Every structure is written in structure tokens, then in C-alpha cells.
């Protein structure tokens, strides 16, 4: 089940408002797998500083979840692959949903012909 399926819209609205009120310089992010075959990343909720870039977020995911060196992780937001240079503040302004969260989907693919 996705985060949206598990929690009602009212709950998600209240949660995002509380987070933004308590942490005004951080972005509430939900990061879920795109396909059932993708590996599970244990944590789906993140609170990311507005100045952090998407490329650095990818680096942290690779580091914390020890993806194989032959695996590439790809992040999409509403079917769009944003540039790694975008900061989360900009991503939030462009792609946040009505409930106040930024939803990111990840996919892990084999790279380098492996």
C-alpha cells in the first residue's frame, strides 16, 4: 500500500502542516518504489532541508542502503525526471501535492550492461 492509500487526506494535510510549522526550512518528502520488483528502502518519510539537491539525496540513498555498484537509482516526480541540480525547495514549489507532501518514486535498474 502506498502512503496515500494508508492515510486519509485529512491526516496527510494535518501531518504536513505540523511538519512545515515545526520545521519551516525542511521539506516533507515521501519516497516510494515505482515497481513491485524494486527493492524496498526501509524508510519512506524524509524531512529534507530546502537547500539539499536531488543529486545529494540520491547519494544518501545509495550510501545508506548499499545498492550494488551495478545498480542505478532513478527518481521521478509525477512521471518527470528532475535534474539532480534542483534543490528540494524548488522541487517542492514545482511538484508538491495538495496534501503538502512532495512525492518521489524511485526505481532501481541494472546499469553498465550488468
C-alpha positions as CSV (number, residue, x, y, z in Angstrom):
1,X,0.0,0.0,0.0
2,X,1.2,3.5,-0.8
3,X,1.3,6.3,1.7
4,X,-1.8,7.9,0.2
5,X,-3.7,4.6,0.5
6,X,-2.7,4.1,4.1
7,X,-3.6,7.5,5.4
8,X,-6.6,9.8,4.7
9,X,-6.3,13.1,3.1
10,X,-7.2,14.9,6.3
11,X,-4.4,13.1,8.2
12,X,-1.8,13.9,5.5
13,X,-2.9,17.6,5.5
14,X,-2.5,17.9,9.2
15,X,0.8,16.0,9.3
16,X,2.3,18.2,6.6
17,X,1.1,21.4,8.2
18,X,2.5,20.3,11.5
19,X,5.9,19.4,9.9
20,X,6.1,22.7,8.0
21,X,5.1,24.7,11.1
22,X,7.8,23.0,13.3
23,X,10.4,22.8,10.6
24,X,9.9,25.7,8.2
25,X,13.2,25.2,6.4
26,X,12.6,21.5,5.7
27,X,10.5,19.7,3.1
28,X,8.3,16.7,4.0
29,X,9.0,14.0,1.4
30,X,7.5,10.6,0.7
31,X,9.8,8.4,-1.3
32,X,8.2,5.1,-2.5
33,X,9.2,2.4,-5.0
34,X,7.8,2.7,-8.5
35,X,7.6,-1.0,-9.4
36,X,6.9,-4.0,-7.2
37,X,10.2,-5.6,-8.3
38,X,12.2,-2.7,-6.9
39,X,14.0,-3.3,-3.6
40,X,12.4,-1.8,-0.5
41,X,14.0,1.2,1.0
42,X,13.2,0.8,4.7
43,X,12.4,4.5,5.2
44,X,9.8,6.3,3.1
45,X,9.3,9.6,5.0
46,X,12.1,12.2,4.9
47,X,12.5,15.7,6.2
48,X,14.9,17.3,3.9
49,X,16.5,20.8,4.1
50,X,15.3,23.1,1.3
51,X,18.9,23.7,0.0
52,X,19.7,20.0,-0.4
53,X,20.0,18.9,-4.1
54,X,18.3,15.9,-5.6
55,X,21.8,14.5,-6.5
56,X,22.8,14.6,-2.9
57,X,19.6,12.8,-1.9
58,X,20.4,10.1,-4.4
59,X,23.9,9.8,-3.0
60,X,22.5,9.4,0.6
61,X,20.1,6.7,-0.5
62,X,22.9,4.8,-2.3
63,X,25.1,5.1,0.8
64,X,22.5,4.2,3.4
65,X,21.0,1.3,1.5
66,X,24.2,0.0,0.0
67,X,22.9,-0.5,-3.5
68,X,25.1,-2.6,-5.7
69,X,27.6,-0.6,-7.8
70,X,25.9,-2.1,-10.9
71,X,22.5,-0.7,-9.9
72,X,21.4,2.8,-10.7
73,X,18.6,4.5,-8.8
74,X,16.3,6.8,-10.7
75,X,13.9,9.3,-9.1
76,X,10.7,10.6,-10.7
77,X,8.2,13.1,-9.6
78,X,4.8,12.9,-11.3
79,X,6.5,11.0,-14.2
80,X,9.1,13.7,-14.6
81,X,12.8,13.0,-14.0
82,X,14.1,16.3,-12.5
83,X,17.7,17.4,-12.9
84,X,20.0,16.4,-10.0
85,X,20.9,20.1,-9.5
86,X,17.4,21.0,-8.4
87,X,17.1,21.9,-4.7
88,X,14.3,20.4,-2.7
89,X,12.9,23.9,-2.1
90,X,12.4,24.3,-5.9
91,X,11.1,20.7,-6.2
92,X,8.6,21.4,-3.5
93,X,7.4,24.6,-5.2
94,X,7.0,22.9,-8.5
95,X,5.7,19.5,-7.5
96,X,4.2,19.4,-4.0
97,X,0.7,17.9,-3.8
98,X,-2.4,19.3,-2.3
99,X,-1.8,17.4,0.9
100,X,1.5,19.3,1.5
101,X,3.9,16.4,0.8
102,X,6.4,16.0,-2.1
103,X,6.0,12.5,-3.5
104,X,9.0,10.9,-5.1
105,X,9.1,7.5,-6.8
106,X,12.3,5.5,-7.1
107,X,13.3,2.8,-9.5
108,X,16.4,0.6,-9.3
109,X,17.8,-0.5,-12.7
110,X,20.8,-2.5,-13.7
111,X,23.4,-0.3,-15.4
112,X,26.7,-0.7,-17.2
113,X,25.4,-3.8,-19.0
114,X,25.3,-6.0,-15.9
